[in-house]
Amino acid sequence: MIPLFTFTFTLSPIEFFSYQVWFILGAMGRTVATWRDRIERRIAAWSGFRRVLRLDDRIAFDCLLHSVRSRSSACGMMPASDEFEPALLSMLIDLEARLSKVEKELSENG
């Protein structure tokens, strides 16, 4: 039996690579987790540490975590493979801002 139609596909190397990536990763969508998703996983991993803190330390730790979450857009712009460095910078910025505010209030009142 002779086939009625024959199809020949010729793909450039780039098209072939794109097809392989599409086939392996799925049709479409995000292939890399967002920074916010990654930091939330890291925060969840720290839950054991948080659980054993005393209440006043737990409140301070939660305040630092809030500072990381509030600066997530800036942290996402930092090209880091590990989310710890941007998180640490966010915490330091928050501490510096709070310290500067206290120093300013003391200099005005004293």
N, C-alpha and C positions, 0 to 999 in steps of 0.2 A: 504494500500500500504506500502510496506517495503522499506526503503531507501537502495540504493545500497552501499553507502559509508557513514561512520560516521567519523567525525574528532574530536579529543579531543586535546585541547591545554592545556598544563601545563606550566605555566610560574613561574619562581622563583620570589621572591619579588622584586629583583632588575630589572629584565626584565619587570615586571608588572609596576613598577614605571617609568621606562624609556619609556614604551609605553604610559603611562598617560601623561608624560611631552611632548612627541612628539605630541600626539593628541591635547593637550591644546595649545602648543606654535606654532604648525605648523611643517611642515616636517623637515626643517633644517634652520640654519642661526643664526645670532647673536641675542642673547636674551637680552644683556645689551648694551646700547649705549656707543660708544667710548667716551673717555675723550674729544676729540676734538669736537664731536657733542654736548656734554653737555655744554662745555664752550661757544660754538657759540650760543647756546640757551640762556645762561646767558648774554652774550654780547648783544644779541638782546633785552633782557629784560631791559638792561641798556640804550637803545636807547633814551628813554624819558629824562633821566638824561643828556645824552650827548647833546641832542637837545637844552636844555636851557642854556648850558654853553656858556660863551663868547668865541670868536674865539681863543684867545691865550690859554685859559683853555681847549678848545676842542682839540686843537693840542696836548697839553700835555697829555690829556686823551687818545687820539689815539696812542700816543707814548707808553704809559703804556700798552694798549691793544696789541700793536705789540710785546711788550716784553713777554706777556703771550703766544701769538701764536708762537713765536720763540722758546719757551721752552716747547712746548706741549709734546714732548717725555719724558722729565723729569717729567712733571706734571702727565702724564699718569701712571708712575711707582709708584706714591704715592698712597697708598691704602686709599682713602678718599671717603666717600659717598657724600660729598658736594664739589663742584668744587671751592668754594671761597678760601679755604685755600691754595691750590697749586697756584691759580692765584695770590693771595696776595704775596706769597713767590717769585714768578717770578718777580712781580713788584718791590719788595724790592731788589732782586738781581740786577736788571737792574739799579735801583737808586744808589745802592752801587757801582756798576761798573763805572757808569758815574761820581759819586762824587770822587772816587779814581783817575780817569783819570784827572779830573780838579785839584785835590790836587797835583798830580804828576807834571802836567804842571806848576802850580804855584811855586812849590819848585825848579824846574829846571830854571825857568825864574826869580825868585825873590831871 
